[in-house]
Amino acid sequence: VTDEKLKRFRYGVQVNSLGLTEQQPENNITRILIEMLGVTLSRDARARAVQLPAWNEALGLPRPWDQQLALRMQQVLALETDLLENGDLFEGSHVMEAKVAALVDGATELLDEVLAHGGAMQAVDLMKSQLVESNAQRLRRIESGEQIVVGVNAFTTAEPSPLVDADGGILVVDPAAEAEQLARLEVWRAERDEAAATAALEELRRVAASDENLMPASVACAKAGVTTGEWAGALRDIFGEYRGPTGVSDASTASSASGTSSLEAARARVRAVEERIGRRLRILVGKPGLDGHSNGAEQVAIRARDLGMEVIYEGIRLTPAQIVRAAVDEDVHVVGLSILSGSHLALVPQVVEGLRNEGVEVPVVVGGIIPTADAVTLRAAGVAAVFTPKDYVLTDVLADVAELVGRELAPA
């Protein structure tokens, strides 16, 4: 390739929603805009495509208006400013050149470490554990006040946000939507050529078991009306199901709040509970459903381990039945569920009911993006406690969970 344009690295960016806050959520609009500027100001390094989160993603699912606002930010920047008409604003900047050089050096060092492990596939565990540890360090800085987050650990007094209406400023999903979708799915299956769909799935399995290209067989499945679930199920029959590393077991506990007085006080609270229940406190951290947001669950698992608890965490995308089975097999004292997908009202009661059916009487606590009204519903369904992003000091959260276990499970 000799054309310089074709050799350019083109990338798209989904602006990080990790820093969005439940407290004073209107501040998130400014955060999103600043992060967008970070990947658009430099012409020579500009992202080719940008996807912005909605301002209220720390509260719940965004409404169409919220998504529209995120889109309008991009359109105003592109069409109401002269940003796209100028050269690179940072060209010749000694400050920017120094920052880029430092970034290149750091990236090169990390790449060398990955290559030393044999490449990206062989270094998946390494990369995941470093991501988890990096986020643990970030949380420690926020909890200690070293890293300021406006509205969270500084400037916390504020007027009520007019953006948060009676529905909580989020999308409220009609419960009938699931039934309607399932009904449409049944109609789809009833009207397709079942013989053609069955034959396409059989061919998919045959190809998957060989060294042939899967794409033609997958396209044939789509044309025959095979559903995504059926297609994935056929591939699972052949390949099994991959469970990625969690990064929790290899993350350094030193990156958490170790050594601080608050951590030592929380450890003492946990030990007191363990003395009452007669053994080491064991917690199962579960991620039910298709939710792939693992940061919160990973940090809960690390901090629980730092407090002296025994932690069982098997990663993301587990069914309620799998979580119940793990709770039974591991003989845990408490089940902690992390959900950020908006499916908590459907999935959490299934876990609670499953535990009851197995005769497991342990408290279930839930953390994630849980609207206030939904938290009330979950408690009525048997959930012992609900935590949301405003409960950001994990040491205190987990010490409270330990004492909850002590109250519910300690011998009379």
VMD Tcl script that draws the C-alpha trace (Angstrom):
set ca {
  {0.00 0.00 0.00}
  {1.56 3.27 -1.10}
  {-1.35 5.72 -0.77}
  {-0.81 7.63 2.49}
  {-4.55 8.02 3.02}
  {-5.05 4.26 2.89}
  {-2.32 3.74 5.47}
  {-3.95 6.02 8.02}
  {-5.29 4.48 11.21}
  {-9.02 5.12 11.19}
  {-10.91 4.58 14.41}
  {-14.30 5.15 15.94}
  {-14.96 6.03 19.56}
  {-17.73 5.23 21.97}
  {-17.22 7.96 24.53}
  {-16.77 6.37 27.94}
  {-19.85 6.32 30.17}
  {-17.86 5.04 33.17}
  {-17.55 8.55 34.57}
  {-21.26 9.39 34.41}
  {-22.81 9.96 37.83}
  {-26.18 9.40 39.44}
  {-25.62 12.41 41.67}
  {-26.33 15.73 39.92}
  {-26.80 13.91 36.59}
  {-27.06 17.16 34.63}
  {-23.28 17.48 35.09}
  {-22.93 14.48 32.78}
  {-23.83 16.66 29.79}
  {-20.64 18.65 30.32}
  {-18.60 15.49 30.88}
  {-19.83 13.96 27.63}
  {-19.06 17.13 25.67}
  {-15.53 17.36 27.09}
  {-14.82 13.72 26.25}
  {-16.10 14.28 22.71}
  {-13.71 17.21 22.30}
  {-10.85 14.94 23.33}
  {-11.28 12.80 20.21}
  {-12.29 15.53 17.74}
  {-10.15 18.64 18.32}
  {-7.05 17.28 16.60}
  {-7.60 16.98 12.85}
  {-4.69 14.59 12.33}
  {-5.84 12.24 15.11}
  {-9.60 12.78 14.88}
  {-11.99 9.87 15.34}
  {-13.86 8.97 12.17}
  {-17.04 8.19 14.09}
  {-18.20 9.10 17.58}
  {-20.94 7.52 19.67}
  {-21.93 9.50 22.74}
  {-23.75 8.13 25.79}
  {-26.89 9.78 27.12}
  {-26.64 12.07 30.13}
  {-28.89 9.83 32.26}
  {-27.30 6.41 31.76}
  {-26.33 6.30 35.44}
  {-30.05 6.58 36.28}
  {-31.57 4.05 33.90}
  {-32.32 3.46 30.25}
  {-32.24 6.65 28.14}
  {-35.36 7.92 26.40}
  {-35.41 8.85 22.69}
  {-35.06 12.53 23.67}
  {-31.93 11.75 25.70}
  {-30.40 9.90 22.76}
  {-31.32 12.79 20.49}
  {-29.50 15.22 22.78}
  {-26.32 13.14 22.48}
  {-26.64 13.21 18.70}
  {-27.26 16.98 18.66}
  {-23.98 17.56 20.53}
  {-22.10 16.05 17.60}
  {-24.14 17.92 15.00}
  {-23.66 21.29 16.70}
  {-19.90 20.73 16.97}
  {-19.64 19.64 13.34}
  {-21.96 22.18 11.72}
  {-22.07 25.26 13.97}
  {-18.32 25.61 14.49}
  {-15.37 25.86 12.11}
  {-13.57 22.90 13.69}
  {-13.71 20.82 10.51}
  {-12.42 23.67 8.35}
  {-9.08 24.22 10.08}
  {-5.79 22.40 10.24}
  {-4.67 20.53 13.32}
  {-5.11 22.89 16.27}
  {-2.27 21.23 18.19}
  {0.36 21.30 15.44}
  {3.59 22.70 16.88}
  {2.38 22.50 20.48}
  {5.28 21.45 22.71}
  {2.84 20.41 25.44}
  {0.87 18.16 23.11}
  {3.99 16.71 21.51}
  {5.32 15.78 24.96}
  {2.02 14.15 25.91}
  {1.93 12.17 22.66}
  {5.52 11.03 23.17}
  {4.72 9.85 26.69}
  {1.63 8.04 25.39}
  {3.65 6.33 22.66}
  {6.31 5.24 25.15}
  {3.71 3.84 27.53}
  {1.83 2.06 24.76}
  {5.06 0.58 23.41}
  {5.94 -0.75 26.85}
  {2.54 -2.41 27.16}
  {2.77 -3.87 23.65}
  {6.18 -5.31 24.44}
  {4.71 -6.96 27.53}
  {1.88 -8.45 25.47}
  {4.33 -9.73 22.86}
  {6.47 -11.24 25.59}
  {3.44 -13.34 26.55}
  {3.14 -14.61 22.98}
  {0.63 -12.13 21.58}
  {-2.83 -10.79 22.33}
  {-4.62 -14.13 22.60}
  {-2.08 -15.49 25.04}
  {-2.13 -12.26 27.04}
  {-5.91 -11.96 27.49}
  {-5.66 -12.77 31.20}
  {-2.89 -10.19 31.63}
  {-4.77 -7.42 29.83}
  {-8.02 -8.12 31.67}
  {-6.37 -8.13 35.09}
  {-4.61 -4.84 34.32}
  {-7.91 -3.25 33.26}
  {-9.55 -4.40 36.49}
  {-6.64 -3.19 38.58}
  {-6.57 0.19 36.82}
  {-10.24 0.74 37.61}
  {-9.64 -0.30 41.21}
  {-6.99 2.42 41.47}
  {-9.43 4.94 39.98}
  {-12.10 4.07 42.55}
  {-9.58 4.34 45.37}
  {-8.66 7.86 44.25}
  {-12.33 8.89 44.13}
  {-13.11 7.38 47.52}
  {-10.12 9.09 49.13}
  {-10.89 12.43 47.49}
  {-7.61 12.43 45.57}
  {-9.62 12.46 42.31}
  {-12.44 15.01 42.37}
  {-15.80 14.13 40.84}
  {-18.07 17.15 41.02}
  {-21.34 16.32 42.75}
  {-20.00 13.04 44.14}
  {-17.11 13.80 46.49}
  {-17.08 17.60 46.11}
  {-19.73 20.30 45.70}
  {-22.40 17.83 46.73}
  {-25.03 20.38 47.75}
  {-27.28 21.12 44.78}
  {-30.76 22.08 43.67}
  {-33.02 19.28 42.38}
  {-32.46 18.62 38.70}
  {-35.40 19.68 36.50}
  {-34.30 17.02 33.99}
  {-35.42 14.27 36.36}
  {-39.20 14.12 36.04}
  {-41.87 12.02 37.75}
  {-40.68 8.93 35.87}
  {-37.14 9.46 37.14}
  {-35.85 11.00 33.92}
  {-35.46 7.62 32.24}
  {-37.21 5.31 29.81}
  {-39.91 3.23 31.49}
  {-40.35 0.06 29.47}
  {-43.85 -1.29 28.99}
  {-43.92 -4.81 30.51}
  {-46.14 -5.88 27.61}
  {-43.28 -5.30 25.16}
  {-41.66 -8.64 25.98}
  {-44.87 -10.58 25.42}
  {-45.46 -8.76 22.13}
  {-41.96 -9.57 20.92}
  {-42.32 -13.23 21.86}
  {-45.64 -13.35 20.01}
  {-44.01 -11.88 16.89}
  {-41.25 -14.47 17.18}
  {-43.78 -17.30 17.28}
  {-45.56 -15.90 14.23}
  {-42.22 -15.69 12.41}
  {-41.43 -19.32 13.16}
  {-44.91 -20.46 12.21}
  {-44.79 -18.74 8.82}
  {-41.28 -19.76 7.73}
  {-40.38 -22.90 5.81}
  {-39.56 -25.13 8.77}
  {-37.89 -27.78 6.64}
  {-35.59 -25.18 5.09}
  {-34.72 -23.73 8.50}
  {-33.97 -27.17 9.92}
  {-31.79 -28.06 6.94}
  {-29.90 -24.77 7.23}
  {-29.17 -25.40 10.90}
  {-27.97 -28.92 10.18}
  {-25.64 -27.58 7.51}
  {-24.39 -24.93 9.94}
  {-23.51 -27.62 12.48}
  {-21.73 -29.66 9.83}
  {-19.66 -26.70 8.67}
  {-18.89 -25.66 12.25}
  {-17.47 -29.10 12.94}
  {-15.15 -28.77 9.93}
  {-12.53 -26.26 8.82}
  {-14.87 -24.63 6.29}
  {-15.87 -20.97 6.28}
  {-18.89 -20.40 8.54}
  {-20.12 -17.29 6.75}
  {-21.95 -18.91 3.77}
  {-23.77 -21.32 6.09}
  {-24.68 -18.45 8.42}
  {-26.06 -16.39 5.52}
  {-28.08 -19.41 4.40}
  {-29.53 -19.67 7.92}
  {-30.60 -16.03 7.80}
  {-32.27 -16.49 4.43}
  {-34.08 -19.59 5.72}
  {-35.53 -17.63 8.65}
  {-33.35 -19.10 11.39}
  {-33.44 -16.90 14.48}
  {-30.34 -15.51 16.16}
  {-30.96 -17.72 19.18}
  {-31.21 -20.85 17.05}
  {-28.06 -19.91 15.13}
  {-26.10 -19.31 18.35}
  {-27.46 -22.49 19.92}
  {-26.27 -24.57 16.99}
  {-22.77 -23.11 17.29}
  {-22.74 -23.74 21.05}
  {-23.53 -27.38 20.32}
  {-20.25 -27.60 18.41}
  {-17.91 -25.13 20.09}
  {-19.25 -24.94 23.62}
  {-19.41 -21.56 25.36}
  {-16.38 -19.36 25.99}
  {-16.01 -17.90 29.47}
  {-13.58 -15.00 29.42}
  {-11.22 -14.23 32.30}
  {-12.65 -12.02 35.02}
  {-9.36 -10.37 35.93}
  {-10.35 -10.50 39.59}
  {-8.10 -13.28 40.84}
  {-4.96 -11.70 39.36}
  {-5.70 -8.09 40.32}
  {-3.49 -6.75 43.08}
  {-5.26 -6.06 46.34}
  {-2.79 -3.25 46.89}
  {-4.59 -1.30 44.18}
  {-7.67 -1.14 46.34}
  {-8.03 0.80 49.56}
  {-5.63 -1.46 51.47}
  {-3.93 0.06 54.47}
  {-6.44 2.84 55.02}
  {-8.16 3.30 58.35}
  {-11.59 2.90 56.76}
  {-10.60 -0.47 55.30}
  {-9.25 -1.69 58.62}
  {-12.45 -0.61 60.35}
  {-14.52 -2.44 57.74}
  {-12.38 -5.56 58.12}
  {-13.10 -5.50 61.82}
  {-16.84 -5.32 61.09}
  {-16.54 -8.32 58.75}
  {-14.55 -10.33 61.30}
  {-17.18 -9.61 63.93}
  {-19.85 -11.04 61.64}
  {-17.72 -14.10 60.89}
  {-17.39 -14.78 64.59}
  {-21.17 -14.70 64.90}
  {-21.84 -17.04 61.96}
  {-18.97 -19.36 62.84}
  {-16.93 -19.30 59.62}
  {-15.45 -17.10 56.92}
  {-18.06 -15.03 55.11}
  {-18.63 -16.24 51.56}
  {-20.22 -14.01 48.89}
  {-21.35 -14.90 45.38}
  {-21.16 -11.99 42.93}
  {-23.42 -12.69 39.96}
  {-24.06 -10.97 36.61}
  {-27.41 -12.25 35.29}
  {-28.63 -11.80 31.74}
  {-26.91 -10.33 28.69}
  {-25.45 -7.36 30.56}
  {-21.79 -7.06 29.58}
  {-20.92 -4.20 31.95}
  {-18.56 -5.96 34.33}
  {-16.68 -3.06 35.99}
  {-18.94 -2.80 39.01}
  {-19.08 -6.52 39.73}
  {-15.31 -6.83 39.39}
  {-14.65 -4.01 41.84}
  {-17.15 -5.42 44.33}
  {-15.39 -8.79 44.10}
  {-11.94 -7.24 44.65}
  {-13.04 -5.09 47.57}
  {-14.88 -8.00 49.20}
  {-11.68 -10.01 48.96}
  {-9.74 -7.09 50.47}
  {-12.14 -7.15 53.41}
  {-11.37 -10.80 54.03}
  {-14.43 -12.37 52.44}
  {-14.26 -15.47 50.29}
  {-15.48 -14.43 46.84}
  {-17.10 -16.50 44.10}
  {-17.30 -14.58 40.82}
  {-17.72 -16.41 37.52}
  {-18.02 -13.47 35.15}
  {-20.75 -12.02 32.99}
  {-23.81 -13.32 31.15}
  {-25.08 -15.97 33.53}
  {-28.64 -17.23 33.67}
  {-30.58 -16.97 36.94}
  {-30.50 -20.78 37.10}
  {-26.70 -20.80 36.84}
  {-26.41 -18.25 39.64}
  {-28.76 -20.26 41.85}
  {-26.79 -23.44 41.19}
  {-23.52 -21.71 42.08}
  {-25.03 -20.38 45.31}
  {-26.12 -23.89 46.27}
  {-22.87 -25.59 45.28}
  {-20.65 -22.99 46.95}
  {-22.75 -22.76 50.14}
  {-22.60 -18.96 50.17}
  {-23.87 -16.59 52.85}
  {-25.05 -13.85 50.50}
  {-25.75 -13.40 46.80}
  {-24.87 -10.05 45.24}
  {-26.31 -9.32 41.79}
  {-24.98 -6.59 39.51}
  {-27.26 -5.35 36.72}
  {-26.87 -2.31 34.48}
  {-28.98 -3.45 31.54}
  {-32.42 -2.45 32.82}
  {-33.54 -6.08 33.13}
  {-33.47 -6.21 36.93}
  {-37.24 -6.53 37.37}
  {-37.27 -9.61 35.15}
  {-34.09 -11.36 36.29}
  {-33.67 -10.65 40.00}
  {-37.01 -12.19 41.08}
  {-36.03 -15.34 39.16}
  {-32.88 -15.64 41.26}
  {-34.78 -15.00 44.50}
  {-37.44 -17.57 43.60}
  {-34.83 -20.08 42.47}
  {-33.00 -19.83 45.78}
  {-36.24 -20.32 47.70}
  {-37.10 -23.37 45.61}
  {-33.70 -24.83 46.50}
  {-34.28 -24.11 50.18}
  {-31.44 -21.58 50.29}
  {-32.27 -18.87 52.82}
  {-29.56 -16.29 52.26}
  {-29.97 -12.56 51.63}
  {-29.88 -11.29 48.05}
  {-28.55 -7.78 47.44}
  {-28.62 -5.94 44.14}
  {-26.41 -3.19 42.75}
  {-26.48 -1.28 39.49}
  {-28.62 1.15 37.56}
  {-31.80 0.71 39.59}
  {-34.46 3.47 39.53}
  {-35.97 4.35 42.91}
  {-39.40 2.93 42.09}
  {-37.85 -0.33 40.91}
  {-35.83 -0.61 44.11}
  {-39.11 -0.62 46.05}
  {-40.43 -3.38 43.80}
  {-37.28 -5.47 44.25}
  {-37.43 -5.19 48.03}
  {-41.05 -6.32 47.93}
  {-39.91 -9.34 45.90}
  {-37.49 -10.37 48.64}
  {-34.30 -8.42 47.91}
  {-32.58 -7.44 51.15}
  {-30.83 -4.28 49.92}
  {-30.40 -2.23 46.75}
  {-27.31 -0.15 45.92}
  {-26.90 2.35 43.09}
  {-23.99 4.44 41.72}
  {-24.44 6.98 44.51}
  {-23.20 4.26 46.89}
  {-19.69 4.58 45.52}
  {-17.67 3.83 48.67}
  {-17.47 0.07 48.23}
  {-15.78 -0.52 51.56}
  {-18.82 0.82 53.40}
  {-21.26 -0.97 51.09}
  {-19.65 -4.36 51.66}
  {-19.31 -3.85 55.40}
  {-23.04 -3.10 55.46}
  {-23.69 -6.27 53.46}
  {-21.63 -8.28 55.94}
  {-23.65 -6.93 58.86}
  {-26.84 -7.71 56.95}
  {-25.64 -11.33 56.75}
  {-24.90 -11.27 60.46}
  {-28.42 -10.12 61.29}
  {-30.13 -12.65 59.04}
  {-27.93 -15.74 59.47}
  {-26.36 -15.54 62.92}
  {-27.61 -18.18 65.39}
  {-30.31 -16.88 67.70}
}
mol new
graphics top color blue
foreach p $ca { graphics top sphere $p radius 0.5 }
foreach p [lrange $ca 0 end-1] q [lrange $ca 1 end] { graphics top cylinder $p $q radius 0.2 }
display resetview
